[in-house]
Amino acid sequence: MSKVLLITGAGRGLGAVLAREALSAGHRVIATGRKPELVEQALGGAKENLLVLQLDITNPEETLTVVEKAIQKFGHIDVLINNAGNFYAGYFEELTSEEIHAQFETNLFGAMNITRAVLPGMRARKQGHIMSISSIAGLVGQEFTVAYSASKFAVEGWMEALRYDLKPFGIHTTVIEPGYFRTELLEDASTIWPESRIADYAERTKSTVQAWKQVNGQQPGSPLKLARALLTIANQEQPPFRFIAGADAIAMAKDKANEILANAEASQELGGNLDF
């Protein structure tokens, strides 16, 4: 079934692959990015079923303008895919308050901005689907990802609560938790590498940055296969709330689930008897 998809961060990485696959499958696509010329280049130029628009998701006014133009072009939006994001790497003490705020501005508040802009139209039609690209780092904390994990944990909490807000209106929500995919997240254009500010972290920071850069381009996950999986979910009548993508992510999610269960059981004696 042909749908109208709005994809953020469509100029490179997973967003570009998603947009290309959606177009090939016959969907109509609003592809957005900070630099629309790069989006057009990534998608092979103008097409009848493609609308390329400039969008900085941290700018609420721009999100409203994008949605207005999308509706003028295609009449409505069926699926929003919150894909745009970035990665502020580093240890907590070495990250500035401004860097942490910037991480949340893009990964959480940016996704909230564009979602808020599309919801009135979806509510009016009593249908729609909000899909947000999180990360397995939004379910399992890891070294050197404190700002990124915090922002993705926040995306998870927002999406988990949002589904109850939107269920009465027939609007579905899906949070996607990819493991390691070759999505260009570790490219310099998407990753902000930390400055070494504290001597105690200097050697670890240097070796960790080197290790992460060596991982780039060697990740096991295929963005093409992930894009096709996400388009399959976008076409489902009853899509899942949570989609864990990649064998590595599935293994980590299972370990986390077992850890939480063990924590709950270990807390039972002391924590289960605290009522008045």
Long-range contacts (C-beta under 8 A, 24 or more apart in sequence): 1-235, 2-26, 2-27, 2-28, 3-27, 3-28, 3-78, 3-79, 3-234, 3-235, 4-28, 4-29, 4-30, 4-70, 4-74, 4-75, 4-76, 4-77, 4-78, 4-79, 5-29, 5-30, 5-77, 5-78, 5-79, 5-80, 5-81, 5-234, 6-30, 6-32, 6-66, 6-67, 6-70, 6-77, 6-79, 6-80, 6-81, 6-114, 6-118, 7-31, 7-32, 7-81, 7-83, 8-32, 8-33, 8-55, 8-57, 8-81, 8-82, 8-83, 8-84, 8-110, 8-111, 8-114, 9-33, 9-83, 9-84, 9-85, 10-39, 10-42, 10-43, 10-52, 10-83, 11-35, 11-36, 11-38, 11-39, 11-42, 12-38, 12-42, 12-184, 12-187, 12-189, 12-190, 13-183, 13-184, 13-185, 13-187, 13-190, 13-223, 14-83, 14-133, 14-181, 14-183, 14-184, 14-223, 14-226, 14-227, 15-81, 15-83, 15-84, 16-42, 16-43, 17-223, 17-224, 17-226, 17-227, 18-81, 18-83, 18-227, 18-230, 18-231, 19-43, 19-50, 20-44, 20-227, 21-224, 21-227, 21-228, 21-231, 22-231, 23-47, 23-49, 23-50, 25-231, 27-231, 28-74, 30-66, 30-69, 30-70, 30-73, 30-74, 30-77, 32-57, 32-66, 32-84, 33-84, 55-114, 57-84, 57-106, 57-110, 57-111, 57-113, 57-114, 58-105, 58-106, 58-109, 58-110, 58-113, 59-113, 60-113, 60-116, 60-117, 63-113, 63-114, 63-116, 63-117, 64-117, 66-114, 66-117, 67-114, 67-117, 67-118, 67-121, 71-121, 76-121, 76-125, 77-118, 77-121, 77-122, 77-128, 78-127, 78-128, 78-129, 78-234, 79-128, 79-129, 79-130, 79-131, 79-234, 80-114, 80-115, 80-118, 80-128, 80-129, 80-130, 80-131, 81-131, 81-132, 81-133, 81-230, 81-234, 82-111, 82-114, 82-115, 82-130, 82-131, 82-132, 82-133, 83-133, 84-110, 84-111, 85-110, 85-133, 85-185, 85-190, 86-190, 86-191, 86-192, 87-145, 87-148, 87-185, 87-186, 87-190, 87-191, 87-192, 88-147, 88-148, 88-191, 88-192, 88-194, 89-144, 89-145, 89-148, 89-191, 89-192, 89-193, 89-194, 89-208, 89-209, 89-212, 90-144, 90-146, 90-147, 90-193, 90-194, 90-205, 91-144, 91-146, 91-194, 91-201, 91-204, 91-205, 92-146, 92-147, 93-197, 93-198, 93-201, 94-194, 94-195, 94-196, 94-197, 94-198, 94-201, 94-205, 95-146, 95-147, 95-194, 99-147, 99-192, 100-147, 100-150, 103-147, 103-148, 103-150, 103-151, 104-150, 104-151, 104-154, 106-151, 107-148, 107-151, 107-152, 107-154, 107-155, 108-151, 108-154, 108-155, 108-158, 111-155, 111-158, 112-158, 115-162, 119-166, 119-171, 122-166, 122-169, 122-171, 123-169, 123-171, 126-169, 126-170, 127-170, 127-171, 128-169, 128-170, 128-171, 128-172, 129-171, 129-172, 129-173, 129-174, 129-234, 129-239, 130-159, 130-162, 130-166, 130-171, 130-172, 130-173, 130-174, 131-173, 131-174, 131-175, 131-176, 131-230, 131-233, 131-234, 132-159, 132-173, 132-174, 132-175, 132-176, 133-176, 133-178, 134-159, 134-175, 134-176, 134-177, 135-177, 135-178, 136-177, 136-178, 136-179, 136-244, 136-246, 136-248, 136-249, 136-252, 136-253, 138-175, 138-177, 139-177, 139-252, 139-253, 139-256, 140-252, 140-253, 140-255, 140-256, 143-208, 144-208, 144-212, 159-241, 160-241, 163-241, 172-238, 172-239, 173-241, 174-233, 174-239, 174-240, 174-241, 174-242, 174-243, 175-241, 175-242, 175-243, 176-230, 176-243, 176-245, 177-242, 177-243, 177-244, 177-245, 177-249, 177-253, 178-221, 178-226, 178-245, 178-246, 178-249, 179-220, 179-221, 179-245, 179-246, 179-247, 179-248, 179-249, 179-250, 179-252, 180-215, 180-219, 180-220, 180-221, 180-246, 180-248, 181-219, 181-220, 181-221, 181-222, 181-223, 181-226, 181-245, 181-246, 182-217, 182-218, 182-219, 182-221, 182-222, 182-223, 183-219, 183-221, 183-223, 183-226, 186-212, 186-213, 186-215, 186-216, 187-216, 220-246, 220-247, 220-248, 221-245, 221-246, 221-248
